[in-house]
C-alpha cells in the first residue's frame, strides 16, 4: 500500500505482484468503494487495469477447470481429513444484459448451462457451485462452477449438474460427504429424482452415500417468514405470537426498556420481497436479546399479554437450536456452538429434542386448517 502511494504519476514501471493482488482484492470486495478511494486521492490502479488483470483467467460458464486443478495441486500435500468437504449450491437473480465478448468472440448474457448447452433465452439468474472443507482444522472454500439460467435451473438439470460435480470432485481425490442448499422449490423437487426422504436423507453416487441437508439459517428465515405471514406459530404445545414481539419492540423504541433492541428495526417486521431473504435479520427476531426484553417487559408490566412469556420461551428454544446447529468451531465460549462430538451432551440433547417435536411446527391457514411447516433440518 505504501509503495502504491509513493509511486509517481505516469510511472512506466510495472506493478508488483503484491500490488496487483491488493488492488484485485479491494476491487473484488467492492468496486464502488474502490472508486471512492481513488476519488479521495489514494494512488490505486485504474479499474480498467484491474479488470484486465482479472480477465487473464479464461473462465466461462460451466465448471471451472482451473479451480479443480488448483485444488488437486494443493490437496496433494495435505492429510486425508483436509479432503473432507461438502458441495453447496445456490441461485440468485441477476440483471438481464447482453454484451460482446471480444475474448471469446461471442455475445454473452444468454442462458448458458455449460456442458448442458446454450439457449437463446436471456439469462436473469446465476447458479453457483462451491466446495467447502468441513474439518475444523482445514476450513477452505472454492467456487468451482457457475451457470446462467432463464428464471432458474430446473430440477432435472440440477441433478445432472450435481452428479457431474460429484464426479469431478472424486477425480481429484476429494472426499465429498454431503450437499447443502436452501429450501427453494426446485431444490425440494430434487428429492424424488435422488430418492431422498425424511427417513433416508441421503442418496447413493458411485457407491458412496451423500447426505442431503439444508442450510439451517435459511430454515430460520423460512420460519420467520411464516411467522410474519400467519402471525403465530404452534410449536411443541406452545404458541409464538408475532404481536408479542412487536409490542416489546415498541416499548423498547419508547425508551421503556434497557434499550437492548437497537439492532431490530421496522424492516424486520415489514420486509419487502428482497429483505425477506436476509438471514441475519431473521436471526435477530429469534435472538436471545429479544426474548430477554420480552421477559423484562412482562416483569415491568410494560406489555399486557398473557402469552408474552410463552412467546419468549419459544424464541429461546429456537435460539438454542440455531446455536447448536451453528457448530462450526471445536471450542466456543457458548457450549452450544461447539462441534457435536459425543461428549457435547448439551448440544446433542438440544438437537435430539428438536427432532422429537419438529413435526408439531404448524400455522393456522386462512381456511382455519392447521398447516405443517417444513422442518428446520432434514
C-alpha angles and dihedrals in degrees: 000000000000090000091054092052092049092048110111120235117267090015112173093203112108121245117260121246090251092053091048092050092049092049093047092049093051092045089050093051093052128346092192092051089049090054091047092053090052090050091054090059105266113146104239132150115269113266091243089056091052091048090054090053090051092045092062087082107085100222122158132172110291132051113343106234092188090062092051091048092051092047092050091050094048096044094054090078096043131085122258094262089063088064093059106109148141134229117238128187134181140167134214137177121256136186118275106245135150127199139162117258108209090188094060097024095232142098112260128199099078129110107289121175095175109225090018093061143246127282133193092246116115110248119235101162133058121208118200136192122201134179117219129191110232101191111102092227094051111044109170137148132195133179106227105171145013133184137185120226141177106248094331142326111275122236096256092054091045090056092045092050091044092055090048088051092052091048092052092048091051091050092060093045102259120154102220111191105171149004123231128198141142126262096266115155093249092048093052090049088060088073094082094047092049093038092236118162136172088254093048108028095180141073134210123247123173090342094308127110112234115196115226113210139158129235105264093214092058088051088057088051090052090050093051092048090051090051092050091049101044101026097228141040127209113219133166095338093313135091128227112208123202090205091064091053092049093047091052091048091050090052090051091050090054089055094248095124134050091279093249096142104067088120091063118078137175088269089069090065099033107034125164122232093275095045091052088071094059107116097192092053090053091053090054091062091051095042129122092243093064092047092051090047089053091052090049091049089053094049092050093043093237094132119043106208131127090210098049097101091042090054091047090052091052091052091051091051092052091044091054090048094052089048090053091048090049092069098144097134132065091222131017137169087242103062090207090064093056119103119277106253120150093266093056092089096164097055093043091050091052092052094044091048090052092051089057095055102027093102088061092068101114142150131207109249126215091260091057094254124126114248122203116233122221112263117257089237133022 
